[in-house]
Amino acid sequence: MLAAAAWARTEILGEVAAAAAETAREKVAAVEADEGGVAVTNWTDGYVEVTAVGTANLALAQSMAHALSQAEETARALAYRKLAERIFGVQVDSRTTVEGAVATSDALTTYTRGLIRDAHEVNVKHEVLDDGSILCSVTLSVPMTTAEGLASLASRLPGPYAEAPRYAGAGGTPLTEEYTGVIVDASHLGAAPALSPTLLTEDGYVVYSAETLVAERVSALGVASYVKTLEQAQEKGAGAQPLIVKALKAVGEYACDLVLPNDVVDLLFTLDQEKELLKNRPLVILTRGVQ
């Protein structure tokens, strides 16, 4: 009977992990599974999601309903702890994780705690195993791009290039092409996703970052979306006729920032000035995934 119960528990955990992997399929996501559940950072759809599993001590339960409640509360407590661990590990920029950011600011600590406390409960699942024991899984999710989402942290912190000069343009030729968005192709570089990536010229000038955008734009759209295919990029806001720029290299301690060729930066900058493609539309980055 105990062997059957252990098998059933393994099967349920496998279902949880498989569901998370299915959600992450063909998207830029980092998936981390263990015996207590699964955690997903989905950079394509913009959310952090965790599932944790809890059980109940039947000897202390007054009824089956009480046991179900015990298992659910245990799973929920573990899910909040796992969610905090996952969020604290999210990369903000090429220098700072969320944990590193909140360590420097009481305001950011309060904001992040509130973000975790207000996590959306996606699913609650109860199972009664063959031996009569109770198993419950709780799934919690926090968005990256909403007014109160995780991406808001990017607009609250000075980035690693705060003191770097900003690119001002060199008087590009007026454009006739009706570009619908901008895609930066970093699929050949293995660039790591972050809440606040920066685009740079070969000379180190900042072309695009959280600091070149208004805070409301960062909260609503994020600084960038990460995808694996051109079709996904178009769906994420690049449109049917995007300007595709191939990055030269990924830089920074965690390879989150991208250097663009000088000969296309003028075109990109002119597009932003004339059509505000970067200011009002999502920047989409093609990448193979997380490192």
C-alpha beads as a LAMMPS data file, in Angstrom:
LAMMPS data file: protein, C-alpha beads

291 atoms
290 bonds

1 atom types
1 bond types

-500.0 500.0 xlo xhi
-500.0 500.0 ylo yhi
-500.0 500.0 zlo zhi

Masses

1 110.0

Atoms # bond

1 1 1 0.000 0.000 0.000
2 1 1 2.816 2.414 0.846
3 1 1 4.491 1.648 -2.471
4 1 1 1.219 2.407 -4.256
5 1 1 0.874 5.681 -2.365
6 1 1 4.424 6.685 -3.256
7 1 1 3.764 5.824 -6.889
8 1 1 0.554 7.875 -6.894
9 1 1 2.357 10.857 -5.351
10 1 1 5.115 10.642 -7.967
11 1 1 2.485 10.521 -10.706
12 1 1 0.740 13.642 -9.411
13 1 1 4.006 15.550 -9.128
14 1 1 4.833 14.409 -12.630
15 1 1 1.505 15.790 -13.861
16 1 1 2.260 19.147 -12.236
17 1 1 5.725 19.301 -13.814
18 1 1 4.372 18.190 -17.199
19 1 1 1.699 20.891 -17.098
20 1 1 4.312 23.554 -16.384
21 1 1 6.569 22.244 -19.137
22 1 1 3.633 22.284 -21.560
23 1 1 2.942 25.899 -20.635
24 1 1 6.575 26.761 -21.286
25 1 1 6.856 24.888 -24.571
26 1 1 8.166 26.995 -27.441
27 1 1 8.445 29.968 -25.111
28 1 1 11.438 31.518 -23.444
29 1 1 11.032 30.004 -20.016
30 1 1 13.116 28.631 -17.210
31 1 1 11.536 25.600 -15.550
32 1 1 12.717 24.263 -12.237
33 1 1 11.147 21.127 -10.776
34 1 1 11.759 19.346 -7.493
35 1 1 9.934 16.940 -5.244
36 1 1 7.835 19.770 -3.829
37 1 1 6.431 21.018 -7.124
38 1 1 7.550 23.158 -10.030
39 1 1 8.463 26.784 -10.738
40 1 1 8.290 28.547 -14.100
41 1 1 9.575 31.961 -15.166
42 1 1 7.833 32.546 -18.490
43 1 1 9.480 35.422 -20.341
44 1 1 7.273 35.126 -23.427
45 1 1 3.897 35.511 -21.771
46 1 1 5.342 37.466 -18.865
47 1 1 4.661 35.725 -15.583
48 1 1 6.256 33.782 -12.749
49 1 1 4.305 30.721 -11.670
50 1 1 4.908 28.086 -9.007
51 1 1 3.137 24.938 -7.915
52 1 1 3.730 23.403 -4.501
53 1 1 2.414 20.221 -2.933
54 1 1 1.216 19.698 0.637
55 1 1 -0.087 16.781 2.675
56 1 1 -2.112 16.418 5.854
57 1 1 -1.444 14.498 9.065
58 1 1 -4.505 12.248 9.225
59 1 1 -3.827 11.481 12.883
60 1 1 -4.433 15.141 13.738
61 1 1 -7.331 15.712 11.345
62 1 1 -10.809 15.805 12.856
63 1 1 -12.469 14.876 9.566
64 1 1 -11.758 14.373 5.896
65 1 1 -12.737 17.995 5.260
66 1 1 -10.265 19.086 7.944
67 1 1 -7.540 16.960 6.335
68 1 1 -8.220 18.512 2.933
69 1 1 -7.995 21.964 4.491
70 1 1 -4.708 21.101 6.228
71 1 1 -3.171 19.829 2.998
72 1 1 -4.302 22.908 1.102
73 1 1 -2.921 25.346 3.649
74 1 1 0.395 23.488 3.738
75 1 1 0.623 23.571 -0.064
76 1 1 -0.308 27.256 -0.138
77 1 1 2.360 28.167 2.430
78 1 1 4.988 26.217 0.474
79 1 1 3.836 27.863 -2.769
80 1 1 4.278 31.362 -1.346
81 1 1 7.759 30.456 -0.113
82 1 1 8.688 28.979 -3.496
83 1 1 7.226 32.019 -5.278
84 1 1 9.342 34.367 -3.171
85 1 1 12.468 32.321 -3.937
86 1 1 11.682 32.351 -7.626
87 1 1 10.926 36.067 -7.835
88 1 1 14.009 37.021 -5.831
89 1 1 16.087 35.135 -8.395
90 1 1 14.658 36.967 -11.438
91 1 1 17.248 39.038 -13.293
92 1 1 16.388 42.749 -13.360
93 1 1 19.307 43.808 -15.552
94 1 1 22.814 42.655 -16.417
95 1 1 23.994 43.443 -12.903
96 1 1 21.109 42.987 -10.473
97 1 1 18.604 40.328 -9.465
98 1 1 15.355 41.201 -7.697
99 1 1 16.939 40.004 -4.463
100 1 1 19.895 42.317 -4.965
101 1 1 17.566 45.203 -5.743
102 1 1 15.343 44.847 -2.693
103 1 1 18.395 44.528 -0.457
104 1 1 19.199 48.161 -1.209
105 1 1 15.756 49.690 -0.719
106 1 1 13.045 49.349 1.908
107 1 1 10.530 50.658 -0.637
108 1 1 11.392 47.898 -3.100
109 1 1 11.245 45.334 -0.319
110 1 1 7.731 46.476 0.573
111 1 1 6.676 46.498 -3.086
112 1 1 7.976 42.994 -3.733
113 1 1 6.371 41.587 -0.602
114 1 1 3.058 43.086 -1.704
115 1 1 3.514 41.586 -5.149
116 1 1 3.974 38.120 -3.668
117 1 1 1.171 38.559 -1.158
118 1 1 -1.254 39.488 -3.943
119 1 1 -0.281 36.572 -6.182
120 1 1 -3.095 35.171 -8.305
121 1 1 -4.210 31.674 -7.313
122 1 1 -4.396 29.777 -10.592
123 1 1 -5.341 26.303 -9.439
124 1 1 -5.987 24.158 -6.370
125 1 1 -6.063 20.395 -6.773
126 1 1 -6.892 17.775 -4.110
127 1 1 -6.031 14.090 -4.375
128 1 1 -6.900 11.168 -2.096
129 1 1 -4.272 8.458 -2.509
130 1 1 -4.793 4.711 -2.358
131 1 1 -3.808 4.525 1.301
132 1 1 -6.297 7.271 2.216
133 1 1 -3.700 10.026 2.624
134 1 1 -4.323 13.504 1.263
135 1 1 -2.286 15.411 -1.305
136 1 1 -2.991 18.960 -2.456
137 1 1 -1.255 21.133 -5.041
138 1 1 -1.589 24.941 -5.165
139 1 1 -0.475 27.032 -8.137
140 1 1 0.283 30.746 -7.725
141 1 1 1.140 33.251 -10.452
142 1 1 2.535 36.802 -10.549
143 1 1 2.461 38.824 -13.800
144 1 1 5.427 40.761 -15.106
145 1 1 3.566 43.357 -17.140
146 1 1 0.667 45.013 -15.381
147 1 1 0.415 48.260 -13.444
148 1 1 1.444 46.307 -10.331
149 1 1 3.545 43.661 -12.036
150 1 1 7.128 42.583 -11.655
151 1 1 8.322 44.715 -14.584
152 1 1 7.526 47.821 -12.536
153 1 1 10.753 47.152 -10.643
154 1 1 12.641 48.054 -13.803
155 1 1 11.322 51.605 -13.679
156 1 1 12.160 51.986 -9.981
157 1 1 15.886 51.239 -10.229
158 1 1 18.834 53.014 -11.813
159 1 1 20.255 50.661 -14.423
160 1 1 23.912 49.725 -14.926
161 1 1 24.176 52.303 -17.725
162 1 1 22.526 55.190 -15.857
163 1 1 25.661 57.311 -16.272
164 1 1 26.386 56.233 -19.846
165 1 1 25.729 58.740 -22.656
166 1 1 22.495 58.310 -24.577
167 1 1 22.510 58.035 -28.317
168 1 1 21.100 61.220 -29.868
169 1 1 20.966 60.233 -33.521
170 1 1 22.849 61.511 -36.546
171 1 1 20.026 62.847 -38.653
172 1 1 18.854 59.715 -40.420
173 1 1 17.131 59.784 -43.803
174 1 1 13.301 60.028 -43.608
175 1 1 11.768 56.592 -44.011
176 1 1 9.048 55.452 -46.361
177 1 1 8.779 51.865 -45.077
178 1 1 5.791 51.200 -42.861
179 1 1 7.501 49.141 -40.190
180 1 1 5.108 47.737 -37.608
181 1 1 7.599 47.021 -34.850
182 1 1 11.171 46.149 -33.932
183 1 1 12.705 42.721 -33.409
184 1 1 16.259 42.337 -32.125
185 1 1 17.644 38.984 -33.210
186 1 1 19.930 37.601 -30.503
187 1 1 19.162 33.956 -31.220
188 1 1 22.805 33.308 -32.141
189 1 1 24.151 34.853 -28.916
190 1 1 22.441 32.967 -26.101
191 1 1 21.373 36.234 -24.477
192 1 1 19.784 35.861 -21.050
193 1 1 16.328 37.387 -20.415
194 1 1 15.950 40.219 -17.899
195 1 1 13.278 42.644 -16.792
196 1 1 15.357 45.585 -17.982
197 1 1 17.702 44.859 -20.908
198 1 1 19.619 47.701 -22.562
199 1 1 20.403 48.226 -26.253
200 1 1 23.785 49.840 -26.918
201 1 1 25.793 51.119 -29.848
202 1 1 29.231 49.678 -30.571
203 1 1 30.642 52.799 -28.901
204 1 1 28.720 52.228 -25.661
205 1 1 25.917 54.755 -26.167
206 1 1 22.507 53.807 -24.775
207 1 1 19.917 53.471 -27.525
208 1 1 17.090 51.951 -25.502
209 1 1 16.518 51.015 -21.838
210 1 1 13.972 51.339 -19.034
211 1 1 15.355 54.812 -18.411
212 1 1 14.531 55.978 -21.959
213 1 1 10.882 55.020 -21.411
214 1 1 8.159 56.441 -19.196
215 1 1 7.335 54.337 -16.125
216 1 1 3.761 53.682 -17.267
217 1 1 5.031 52.190 -20.533
218 1 1 7.428 49.894 -18.647
219 1 1 4.670 48.693 -16.305
220 1 1 2.189 48.039 -19.107
221 1 1 4.445 46.462 -21.742
222 1 1 7.690 45.735 -19.958
223 1 1 11.025 46.753 -21.413
224 1 1 11.160 43.764 -23.765
225 1 1 9.427 40.506 -24.629
226 1 1 11.433 37.347 -25.289
227 1 1 10.427 34.779 -27.913
228 1 1 11.935 31.893 -29.825
229 1 1 10.257 32.304 -33.223
230 1 1 9.432 35.084 -35.661
231 1 1 5.764 34.134 -35.499
232 1 1 5.754 34.643 -31.738
233 1 1 7.504 37.984 -32.173
234 1 1 4.804 39.172 -34.538
235 1 1 2.117 38.056 -32.110
236 1 1 3.832 39.883 -29.235
237 1 1 3.481 43.246 -30.977
238 1 1 6.119 43.389 -33.730
239 1 1 3.407 43.135 -36.364
240 1 1 3.425 41.831 -39.914
241 1 1 6.315 43.993 -41.197
242 1 1 8.872 44.407 -38.410
243 1 1 12.346 45.855 -38.665
244 1 1 14.668 42.994 -37.724
245 1 1 18.026 44.047 -36.264
246 1 1 20.719 41.432 -35.648
247 1 1 22.639 42.067 -32.444
248 1 1 26.421 41.849 -32.522
249 1 1 26.965 40.553 -29.007
250 1 1 25.432 40.134 -25.569
251 1 1 27.261 42.030 -22.822
252 1 1 27.140 42.600 -19.088
253 1 1 27.828 40.213 -16.240
254 1 1 24.791 38.093 -17.106
255 1 1 24.726 38.745 -20.887
256 1 1 21.391 40.562 -20.724
257 1 1 22.304 43.665 -22.756
258 1 1 22.735 43.756 -26.516
259 1 1 25.140 45.679 -28.737
260 1 1 23.728 46.726 -32.122
261 1 1 25.694 47.536 -35.285
262 1 1 26.316 51.251 -35.674
263 1 1 25.089 51.212 -39.273
264 1 1 21.568 50.193 -38.250
265 1 1 21.294 52.204 -35.039
266 1 1 20.516 55.390 -36.976
267 1 1 17.675 53.632 -38.736
268 1 1 16.343 52.290 -35.465
269 1 1 16.636 55.676 -33.786
270 1 1 14.924 57.436 -36.712
271 1 1 12.092 54.921 -36.572
272 1 1 11.594 55.653 -32.907
273 1 1 11.603 59.396 -33.484
274 1 1 9.258 59.321 -36.489
275 1 1 6.924 56.467 -35.658
276 1 1 7.630 55.912 -31.950
277 1 1 7.859 52.199 -32.511
278 1 1 10.032 51.644 -29.459
279 1 1 8.172 54.055 -27.210
280 1 1 4.659 52.777 -27.893
281 1 1 5.150 49.177 -28.969
282 1 1 6.833 46.194 -27.357
283 1 1 10.476 45.562 -28.176
284 1 1 10.768 41.873 -29.014
285 1 1 14.024 39.960 -28.604
286 1 1 14.608 36.638 -30.353
287 1 1 16.686 34.308 -28.210
288 1 1 17.217 30.598 -27.737
289 1 1 16.301 30.768 -24.098
290 1 1 17.895 31.098 -20.708
291 1 1 21.445 30.097 -19.951

Bonds

1 1 1 2
2 1 2 3
3 1 3 4
4 1 4 5
5 1 5 6
6 1 6 7
7 1 7 8
8 1 8 9
9 1 9 10
10 1 10 11
11 1 11 12
12 1 12 13
13 1 13 14
14 1 14 15
15 1 15 16
16 1 16 17
17 1 17 18
18 1 18 19
19 1 19 20
20 1 20 21
21 1 21 22
22 1 22 23
23 1 23 24
24 1 24 25
25 1 25 26
26 1 26 27
27 1 27 28
28 1 28 29
29 1 29 30
30 1 30 31
31 1 31 32
32 1 32 33
33 1 33 34
34 1 34 35
35 1 35 36
36 1 36 37
37 1 37 38
38 1 38 39
39 1 39 40
40 1 40 41
41 1 41 42
42 1 42 43
43 1 43 44
44 1 44 45
45 1 45 46
46 1 46 47
47 1 47 48
48 1 48 49
49 1 49 50
50 1 50 51
51 1 51 52
52 1 52 53
53 1 53 54
54 1 54 55
55 1 55 56
56 1 56 57
57 1 57 58
58 1 58 59
59 1 59 60
60 1 60 61
61 1 61 62
62 1 62 63
63 1 63 64
64 1 64 65
65 1 65 66
66 1 66 67
67 1 67 68
68 1 68 69
69 1 69 70
70 1 70 71
71 1 71 72
72 1 72 73
73 1 73 74
74 1 74 75
75 1 75 76
76 1 76 77
77 1 77 78
78 1 78 79
79 1 79 80
80 1 80 81
81 1 81 82
82 1 82 83
83 1 83 84
84 1 84 85
85 1 85 86
86 1 86 87
87 1 87 88
88 1 88 89
89 1 89 90
90 1 90 91
91 1 91 92
92 1 92 93
93 1 93 94
94 1 94 95
95 1 95 96
96 1 96 97
97 1 97 98
98 1 98 99
99 1 99 100
100 1 100 101
101 1 101 102
102 1 102 103
103 1 103 104
104 1 104 105
105 1 105 106
106 1 106 107
107 1 107 108
108 1 108 109
109 1 109 110
110 1 110 111
111 1 111 112
112 1 112 113
113 1 113 114
114 1 114 115
115 1 115 116
116 1 116 117
117 1 117 118
118 1 118 119
119 1 119 120
120 1 120 121
121 1 121 122
122 1 122 123
123 1 123 124
124 1 124 125
125 1 125 126
126 1 126 127
127 1 127 128
128 1 128 129
129 1 129 130
130 1 130 131
131 1 131 132
132 1 132 133
133 1 133 134
134 1 134 135
135 1 135 136
136 1 136 137
137 1 137 138
138 1 138 139
139 1 139 140
140 1 140 141
141 1 141 142
142 1 142 143
143 1 143 144
144 1 144 145
145 1 145 146
146 1 146 147
147 1 147 148
148 1 148 149
149 1 149 150
150 1 150 151
151 1 151 152
152 1 152 153
153 1 153 154
154 1 154 155
155 1 155 156
156 1 156 157
157 1 157 158
158 1 158 159
159 1 159 160
160 1 160 161
161 1 161 162
162 1 162 163
163 1 163 164
164 1 164 165
165 1 165 166
166 1 166 167
167 1 167 168
168 1 168 169
169 1 169 170
170 1 170 171
171 1 171 172
172 1 172 173
173 1 173 174
174 1 174 175
175 1 175 176
176 1 176 177
177 1 177 178
178 1 178 179
179 1 179 180
180 1 180 181
181 1 181 182
182 1 182 183
183 1 183 184
184 1 184 185
185 1 185 186
186 1 186 187
187 1 187 188
188 1 188 189
189 1 189 190
190 1 190 191
191 1 191 192
192 1 192 193
193 1 193 194
194 1 194 195
195 1 195 196
196 1 196 197
197 1 197 198
198 1 198 199
199 1 199 200
200 1 200 201
201 1 201 202
202 1 202 203
203 1 203 204
204 1 204 205
205 1 205 206
206 1 206 207
207 1 207 208
208 1 208 209
209 1 209 210
210 1 210 211
211 1 211 212
212 1 212 213
213 1 213 214
214 1 214 215
215 1 215 216
216 1 216 217
217 1 217 218
218 1 218 219
219 1 219 220
220 1 220 221
221 1 221 222
222 1 222 223
223 1 223 224
224 1 224 225
225 1 225 226
226 1 226 227
227 1 227 228
228 1 228 229
229 1 229 230
230 1 230 231
231 1 231 232
232 1 232 233
233 1 233 234
234 1 234 235
235 1 235 236
236 1 236 237
237 1 237 238
238 1 238 239
239 1 239 240
240 1 240 241
241 1 241 242
242 1 242 243
243 1 243 244
244 1 244 245
245 1 245 246
246 1 246 247
247 1 247 248
248 1 248 249
249 1 249 250
250 1 250 251
251 1 251 252
252 1 252 253
253 1 253 254
254 1 254 255
255 1 255 256
256 1 256 257
257 1 257 258
258 1 258 259
259 1 259 260
260 1 260 261
261 1 261 262
262 1 262 263
263 1 263 264
264 1 264 265
265 1 265 266
266 1 266 267
267 1 267 268
268 1 268 269
269 1 269 270
270 1 270 271
271 1 271 272
272 1 272 273
273 1 273 274
274 1 274 275
275 1 275 276
276 1 276 277
277 1 277 278
278 1 278 279
279 1 279 280
280 1 280 281
281 1 281 282
282 1 282 283
283 1 283 284
284 1 284 285
285 1 285 286
286 1 286 287
287 1 287 288
288 1 288 289
289 1 289 290
290 1 290 291
